[in-house]
Amino acid sequence: MASTPFDAPLAEATFVVFDLETTGLDVSQGARVVEVGALKLRRGDGVDHLLTLVDPEAPVPAGATAVHGLTDADLAGQPKLAEVFPRFVAFAGDAALVAHNLPFDMSFVVAATTELDLPKLPNVTVDLLGLARNCHPGLDSYRLEALAQTFNVTNPAPHRALGDVAVESQLLLAFSAAARERFGAETVGDLALFSRGIPAGGNVSAETIVALEWAAAAGEAVAIIYRGSKGESSRSITPLAVKIRGGRCYVAAYCHASEAKREFRLDRLLLATGEN
């Protein structure tokens, strides 16, 4: 399954805006998905949607129920993740994936592919929270409810998956237009970079960022070629986080050759798969 080309013009792109309701905040501590909502946008129009509850196969803590209102009784007998997640993957296809606070939702996506022994998703990913911060710096709050109020978007079902993606879809259209008009984002890849605070047109590609973020979430090692001061060298690293400092992009990673944590400049890094 080929991903949406990172150089696809924004006006022609297909996006899948998605939201996951869960039993907790940290998938590494056993949090599970209880609801999946996704809305597909093509050329700015909603063309399809996916909504399903998910049996988490574990009790729902009272704190989680207080947020989204879903109880053990609501989820009993609902399809399990093994049935739901492949449906989500098929629904997403090669569209660019968008979520508010993308790392949170993607942590559950990555965990699901690992749990179900599925291939990693090659899709472009865009963080709506990052778009909001970079398009409109200085707002009092970037929580989804606050953004909806600031930009006069009504949420038909707050803290439920499809209600949240309805709001996120409208915000995506507004923020992507602003990113194009005011900051020169022309392609899906540009928007992906801009949502992470990285200007387009530099020596860092969105493909590399997305691949490193996936590896960091999955705890996977990747093979790289690094262009250092002493020339090129092949290395195996396990990415930990992508950082921006002093106008430069770095990946913090565990370097297996030196057996230590190091930072690598992304403009000097080539993935062994040929992405840079």
Stockholm file with secondary structure:
# STOCKHOLM 1.0

chainA/1-276         MASTPFDAPLAEATFVVFDLETTGLDVSQGARVVEVGALKLRRGDGVDHLLTLVDPEAPVPAGATAVHGLTDADLAGQPKLAEVFPRFVAFAGDAALVAHNLPFDMSFVVAATTELDLPKLPNVTVDLLGLARNCHPGLDSYRLEALAQTFNVTNPAPHRALGDVAVESQLLLAFSAAARERFGAETVGDLALFSRGIPAGGNVSAETIVALEWAAAAGEAVAIIYRGSKGESSRSITPLAVKIRGGRCYVAAYCHASEAKREFRLDRLLLATGEN
#=GR chainA/1-276 SS CCCCCTTCBGGGCEEEEEEEEESSSCGGGTCCEEEEEEEEEETTEEEEEEEEECBCSSCCCHHHHHHHCCCHHHHTTSCBHHHHHHHHHHHHTTCEEEETTHHHHHHHHHHHHHHTTCCCCCCCEEEHHHHHHHHSTTCSCCSHHHHHHHTTCCCSSTTSHHHHHHHHHHHHHHHHHHHHHHHCCCBHHHHHHHTTTCCTTSSCCHHHHHHHHHHHHHTCCEEEEEEETTEEEEEEEEEEEEEEETTEEEEEEEETTTTEEEEEEGGGEEETTSCC
#=GC SS_cons         CCCCCTTCBGGGCEEEEEEEEESSSCGGGTCCEEEEEEEEEETTEEEEEEEEECBCSSCCCHHHHHHHCCCHHHHTTSCBHHHHHHHHHHHHTTCEEEETTHHHHHHHHHHHHHHTTCCCCCCCEEEHHHHHHHHSTTCSCCSHHHHHHHTTCCCSSTTSHHHHHHHHHHHHHHHHHHHHHHHCCCBHHHHHHHTTTCCTTSSCCHHHHHHHHHHHHHTCCEEEEEEETTEEEEEEEEEEEEEEETTEEEEEEEETTTTEEEEEEGGGEEETTSCC
//
